[in-house]
């Protein structure tokens, strides 16, 4: 087991006014059960306690890799007010069951809201007309990790998405994901600021290994084992805010711990660039770092 400090990896973008949205874990731990259910494979979760990042850590997180062609960033933004009104009128947050969700998502009002959402984010798409909306997610509150394997009936903890069915080498080219919180309370994205390739490099897997077909868990389990004190990032997403993240290329999970209302969100996969003006962001980042140094 080794110990490394937070590394410069993907860059996190926050809209102005979204201060103090980031916390860091005390690494990860392997658990035999999660959310009261036995695990059927090694499951890793963020180890508590959560803490605020230091000024130096914030600087690393906010000034990461500048090459965004491979969507190597996580962004948090508010959705436009006119789209918020569409969803408020539909009122998905008051649904009591998946049946309620399914009924509403068949209505003309929902289809209009979805159409306008896809159209709005198309402005930030590197490749046009490539958006793939998901079904509206309807999940339980108060779960520290919430991704569930329905086929095998267990919570999977920190993981990589594989919607795109890319090879492990091609993960940087997969669509990234917009996820809009349509519920009544905050939800959280848990993630590492390192890509799959970053993790492979840190754990000693060479380029020849990555070029060949391989089981991704060979890399992930070795990283979790070697660097189990490397911090997981916890990013708070309030209602009618959205994150953009490369969930096919970074280890992540969702979190609703401390909430009482159902978790309702809409995900759309696409090739999205960062929807924040970079010169304005630089000034904001400097002011944020100054705040943390006080």
C-alpha positions in Angstrom: 0.0 0.0 0.0 1.3 3.4 -1.0 0.2 6.9 -0.1 0.0 9.8 -2.7 -1.3 13.2 -2.3 -4.0 14.7 -4.6 -2.7 14.9 -8.1 -3.4 17.4 -10.9 -5.9 15.6 -13.1 -9.1 16.7 -14.7 -10.3 20.2 -14.2 -13.3 21.2 -12.2 -15.4 24.2 -13.3 -17.8 25.9 -11.0 -20.2 28.7 -11.9 -19.8 31.9 -10.0 -21.6 31.7 -6.7 -21.2 27.9 -6.3 -18.6 28.2 -3.5 -18.0 25.5 -1.0 -19.6 22.7 -3.1 -16.5 20.4 -2.9 -15.5 18.0 -0.1 -12.9 15.3 0.0 -13.1 11.8 1.5 -10.5 10.0 3.6 -9.9 7.7 0.7 -11.9 4.5 0.0 -12.6 1.2 1.7 -13.8 -2.2 0.6 -17.2 -3.2 2.2 -19.0 -6.5 2.4 -22.4 -4.8 2.4 -23.8 -1.5 1.2 -27.2 0.1 2.0 -28.2 -3.0 4.0 -27.5 -5.4 1.1 -24.6 -7.9 0.7 -22.1 -7.1 -2.1 -21.5 -9.8 -4.7 -18.1 -8.5 -5.8 -15.4 -6.2 -4.3 -17.2 -2.9 -3.7 -15.3 0.2 -2.8 -16.9 3.2 -1.2 -15.7 6.6 0.0 -14.3 6.5 3.5 -15.5 9.1 5.9 -15.0 11.7 7.3 -15.6 14.2 4.6 -13.6 17.4 4.8 -13.1 20.7 3.1 -10.2 20.9 0.7 -7.2 23.0 1.5 -6.3 26.0 -0.6 -3.5 24.0 -2.3 -6.0 21.2 -3.1 -8.5 23.6 -4.5 -5.9 25.1 -6.7 -5.0 21.6 -8.1 -8.7 20.8 -8.7 -9.6 24.1 -10.3 -6.5 24.3 -12.5 -6.2 20.8 -13.9 -5.5 19.6 -17.4 -6.3 22.2 -20.1 -6.8 19.8 -22.9 -10.6 19.4 -23.2 -10.7 17.6 -26.5 -11.2 14.4 -24.6 -13.8 16.0 -22.3 -11.4 15.8 -19.4 -13.3 18.0 -17.0 -16.2 18.1 -14.6 -18.5 21.1 -14.8 -21.3 22.3 -12.5 -23.8 24.9 -13.8 -27.4 26.1 -13.3 -29.9 25.2 -16.1 -31.5 28.2 -17.9 -34.6 29.6 -16.2 -36.9 28.8 -19.1 -36.0 25.1 -19.0 -36.4 25.1 -15.2 -40.0 26.4 -15.7 -40.8 23.6 -18.1 -39.7 21.0 -15.5 -41.4 22.8 -12.6 -44.7 22.7 -14.5 -44.3 18.9 -15.0 -43.4 18.5 -11.3 -41.5 15.3 -11.5 -40.2 15.9 -8.0 -43.6 15.0 -6.5 -43.8 11.6 -8.2 -44.4 8.7 -5.8 -43.4 5.8 -8.0 -41.8 4.8 -11.2 -45.3 4.4 -12.7 -45.8 8.1 -12.0 -42.5 9.0 -13.7 -43.4 6.8 -16.7 -46.8 8.4 -17.1 -45.4 11.9 -17.0 -42.6 11.2 -19.4 -45.2 10.1 -22.0 -46.9 13.5 -22.0 -46.4 16.3 -24.5 -45.2 18.6 -21.8 -42.3 16.4 -20.8 -41.4 15.8 -24.4 -41.3 19.5 -24.9 -39.1 20.0 -21.8 -36.7 17.3 -23.0 -36.6 18.7 -26.5 -35.7 22.2 -25.3 -33.1 20.7 -22.9 -31.4 18.8 -25.7 -31.5 21.8 -28.0 -30.0 24.1 -25.3 -27.0 21.8 -24.6 -26.5 21.3 -28.3 -24.9 24.7 -28.2 -22.1 23.1 -26.2 -21.8 20.0 -28.3 -18.6 19.3 -30.2 -20.4 16.8 -32.3 -24.0 17.8 -33.2 -27.1 15.6 -33.2 -25.3 13.0 -31.1 -27.3 13.4 -27.9 -28.7 10.3 -26.2 -31.3 11.1 -23.5 -31.7 8.5 -20.7 -35.0 7.6 -19.0 -35.6 9.8 -16.0 -34.0 8.3 -12.9 -36.1 7.8 -9.8 -34.1 6.6 -6.8 -34.1 6.3 -3.1 -33.1 9.1 -0.7 -30.4 8.9 2.0 -28.0 6.5 0.3 -24.2 7.2 0.6 -23.7 5.3 -2.7 -26.7 4.8 -5.0 -25.8 2.9 -8.2 -27.6 -0.4 -8.2 -26.9 -3.5 -10.4 -30.5 -4.7 -11.1 -29.3 -7.8 -12.8 -27.3 -9.1 -9.9 -29.2 -7.2 -7.2 -26.4 -5.3 -5.3 -25.1 -1.8 -5.0 -21.8 -1.5 -6.9 -20.1 1.5 -5.3 -17.3 3.4 -7.1 -17.4 2.4 -10.8 -16.9 3.3 -14.5 -19.9 3.6 -16.8 -19.8 1.5 -20.0 -22.9 2.7 -21.9 -20.7 3.4 -25.0 -19.2 -0.1 -25.0 -15.8 1.4 -25.8 -12.6 -0.5 -25.3 -10.6 0.6 -22.2 -8.2 2.4 -24.5 -11.0 4.3 -26.2 -12.7 5.5 -23.0 -11.4 9.1 -23.5 -13.4 9.3 -26.8 -16.7 8.2 -25.2 -19.6 10.6 -24.8 -19.6 12.5 -21.5 -22.8 13.0 -19.6 -25.0 15.9 -18.5 -27.1 15.0 -15.4 -29.8 17.5 -14.2 -31.1 17.3 -10.6 -34.9 17.5 -11.0 -35.6 16.6 -7.3 -36.4 18.6 -4.3 -33.0 18.3 -2.5 -29.3 18.3 -3.3 -27.6 15.2 -4.6 -23.9 14.6 -4.9 -21.5 13.3 -7.6 -18.6 11.3 -6.1 -15.6 10.9 -8.3 -11.8 10.7 -8.7 -10.1 13.5 -10.6 -8.1 10.9 -12.4 -8.9 9.2 -15.7 -8.7 5.4 -16.2 -5.4 5.9 -18.0 -4.1 8.0 -15.1 -4.9 5.2 -12.7 -3.3 2.6 -14.9 -0.1 4.7 -15.1 0.0 5.3 -11.4 -0.3 1.5 -10.7 2.4 0.4 -13.1 0.4 -0.8 -16.1 2.4 0.1 -19.2 1.2 1.2 -22.7 1.5 -2.3 -24.1 -0.9 -3.6 -21.4 -3.5 -0.8 -22.1 -3.3 -1.5 -25.9 -4.5 -5.0 -25.4 -8.0 -6.1 -24.4 -8.1 -6.4 -20.6 -10.5 -6.4 -17.6 -10.8 -2.9 -16.3 -11.2 -4.2 -12.8 -7.6 -5.4 -12.9 -6.6 -1.7 -12.9 -9.3 -0.4 -10.6 -8.8 -2.9 -7.8 -5.0 -2.5 -7.9 -5.5 1.3 -7.7 -8.0 1.0 -4.8 -5.6 -1.3 -3.0 -2.4 0.7 -3.5 -3.9 4.2 -3.0 -6.8 3.7 -0.7 -6.1 7.0 0.9 -6.4 9.0 -2.3 -9.4 11.3 -1.8 -12.7 10.9 -3.5 -14.3 14.2 -4.5 -17.9 15.0 -3.4 -19.6 17.7 -5.5 -23.0 19.0 -4.4 -25.6 19.5 -7.2 -28.7 21.5 -6.0 -32.1 21.2 -7.6 -32.2 22.5 -11.3 -28.4 22.4 -11.5 -26.5 20.1 -13.8 -23.1 18.5 -13.9 -21.2 17.5 -17.0 -18.7 14.6 -16.4 -16.8 12.0 -18.4 -18.4 9.1 -16.5 -17.1 6.5 -19.0 -13.5 7.6 -18.1 -13.5 8.5 -14.4 -14.4 6.4 -11.4 -17.6 7.8 -9.8 -20.9 7.2 -8.1 -24.0 9.1 -7.0 -24.9 10.0 -3.4 -28.2 11.1 -1.7 -27.1 10.7 1.9 -29.0 12.9 4.4 -32.0 13.5 2.1 -35.6 12.5 2.6 -37.2 13.0 -0.8 -36.8 10.8 -3.9 -33.8 11.3 -6.1 -35.0 12.4 -9.6 -32.6 13.3 -12.3 -32.3 13.3 -16.1 -29.1 12.3 -17.9 -28.1 13.0 -21.5 -25.0 11.6 -23.1 -23.2 13.6 -25.8 -19.9 15.2 -26.8 -20.1 18.3 -24.6 -17.5 21.0 -24.1 -17.4 23.3 -21.0 -20.2 25.8 -21.0 -18.4 28.5 -19.0 -16.4 31.4 -20.5 -12.7 30.7 -19.7 -11.4 34.3 -19.2 -14.2 34.9 -16.7 -13.6 31.6 -15.0 -9.9 32.4 -14.5 -10.8 35.5 -12.4 -13.4 33.4 -10.5 -10.8 30.7 -9.7 -8.3 33.2 -8.4 -11.0 34.8 -6.1 -12.0 31.3 -4.9 -8.5 30.4 -4.0 -8.1 33.7 -2.2 -11.2 32.9 -0.2 -9.8 29.5 0.9 -6.5 31.1 1.9 -8.2 33.5 4.3 
